[in-house]
Amino acid sequence: MCSVKRLIFVPFDQLHYGYGALAGADPESDTLLLVESAQKIDSYRQSNHRLHFYLSSARHFAQEMTQRGFEVIYERAPSIPVGIATVRDRKNVDEVVCTTPSTFGQQRILTQLGVKFVDNDFFLTPRALFDQWANGQKTYVMESFYRAQRVRLGILMDGSKPEGGQWNFDKENRLPPPKNYTWSPYLTHEIDEIDLEVGREIGFEPAGTWATSRSGARAQLKNFVDNHLAYFGPLEDAMTTENWALHHSLLSPYLNIGLLHVSEVLEAVLARHAKGDIPIASTEGFVRQLIGWREYVNGMYWHLGVDYKNSNNLGATGQLPEVFADSAKTQMRCVGSVVRDVAERGWVHHIPRLMVLSNFALLAGINPQVFLRWMQESFIDATEWVMVPNVIGMGLHADGGQMMTKPYVSGGAYISKMSDYCKGCKYNPKLRTGDSACPFTTLYWDFLDRHESQFASNHRMKQQYFGLRRLADRDALKARASEVISMLEQGTL
């Protein structure tokens, strides 16, 4: 029997030859294993965009590593443990190694199989270093972490002070979508035989929206830096039906499966900024997402523990409304448009995720675990470490405020200000009662009413509760909120 000295297991979210267990891999002594798990595929079935991206990227990576001289085993198996065990026995393997996994579940499974771990360096912040920061905080404020990151990594610093004289430029980065604006183009990626093969297997026709190879991911990075970075900041919170991506990078899917590493994205952005023609508000805004929020969310996923995803501090019990499966099941132009975009591409940017989808789920009292499952199934860049803190902590405030000091809730006024969704909509964002009242506005005030005992003493919400107590129509508001929830459940809202 042919024996393998060392088998390197490569999860489908660690597709980079320069990091983790692959950093020192040798084609002469190491064999690579990728396992296409039927169990995992079933969990991705809701979004064929995500499933196609996941499978085709892995197969492209296997092909690339074969071209680099490695023996690559691409094993199809009922599950990852079965696949590893089968190959280990078949090849008489001495040792199985893997980069430390990105989720609790996979770490537990691989530990039980006796896999040896190599430190995970797909992030700039080692887990021990994040824990050191978190253990020294009274509250886990991302801004504090971000500033420490800037200093530690020496990014956008002028000596000991931040470049541009301030740490963030949020106030400059809140413009609504402009009128008569020409949006810079995004790439359509070449579709090759691997893409077509995967598409045939799962019954999906790829459109070239998402690259499935490292070369395609690098092309996406270059396009962002060359054509979008300069305009990213001011419009990063805007939402419009006229353009699905605005000036967003579209790099999160590639970062989250390893086709791009955070360090190379950071290097490209800073090199472009150094030329002197990129506004600091745009560069800083993107850097904050990259080394601030993304690293913070990953750190919080591990720091808060395996049971965090089961949090439901507000006791929300609502089930997923039909509109999340069919955008035609609502007359709300904002929710319908965003759900349709997710169905068409498996992606919308962070503000529709937070201020439309998550805001609506929170206001409507949808169970956080039900909504989390939908988000994980629907988005092309979904992975557990990303979605759990973003949904449970930031989006639905289901953790009792461990991550956010107040809920991210708003009525229709915010959506009206930051988007064009309200134009032509049946509902009026200025009204909270009556048949034409915007459901966001109605449910916003009803949410404050329902949870007054929990949030009235929150110093960041005193103004909202001052406004609530001045309302003369609270009874009518409650009645309309009940109607809204009933219509939502019936698919007639």
C-alpha angles and dihedrals in degrees: 000000000000110000129207118215095204129011115197112204111209116198115212091251095057101062100150125106094205101063143056118356092351096056093086099025118142122205089212095062109013131076120197123221128197117179121206100206119205088203091056093045091054090054089055097048097105093069115042088185089064095040093050092047092048096049100037093048091052093049092048089051092050089052092049093050091049088054088052089060103262127134101239122193113200102192124191110206142155090255141354094259091051091048094050094044092048094052093041090056095040095051097036091236120202096198138006117206133180140170109263104276125252096232138049093237096054092044090055093048095048092045089055089052091055095245115167113231130222116201114273108241098169087110131054093230118066112220093243090054092050091050089051090055094043094048089057094054130090088203128014098244111175093210090062091051092046094053091048088051092052091052095042094049096035093233122160090349129145099201105299093341130078117261110258092027098272138068098233139011099209093137090059093047101064105087120143118234110291123236122247091008126162110221120213113248126259125215128264105209124222115258114221135186094275090055090049093046092053090045092054091049095053099032096248132129111215115221099196094250091126128041116228100195137062092248090054092048090052090050088053090052092051092048091052094048094045101040111018114026095081092057099034100095107055093045100036093108097042123110125200140166088217096072130021098205106026105185097326118135099235086210100120095090091054094044092049095055097037101251085122126030122218091237094059092047090049092048092051093048095047092046090054091046090052090066086074103233100094115093112243089230091063097043094045092046092055095041089053090056091047106043097017114041100020094049091041093053092049091048092048092050090061097035096052093051142230096297095052092092090065093061117129105164094161093051095235112180105170119127125228110283120231091250091075088063097036122029090201090070093083140053090207102112094203098052094039092050094048095046089049091051091051090050092048099047110004090242147083125163126263100273097056087046093052107028100034111025102027094034090053093047091050095046092046093049097241113174107261095224091051092050092044090055091052092049092049092049096045109045124079092215095047120132127153097251090054101042102041098061093035095051103030096037111026104020105040102017087224093146097070092252101306091137106020125041091215137012118272096235131143140163127236093285093078093049090047092051097046101038148030092236095106094059108102094004121139091230129073114222090207094062126077099178134041133049093292095048115124109250090222091057093045094047093043093061091039090052090054089048094048094048100036093122091055101044109022092091093049105112091214091059102045093105092052092050092046086057093047093054090053093057113112094193103057093129092051088046092055091049092050091047089055090051091049093052091047092050090046091054091048093049093241102107 
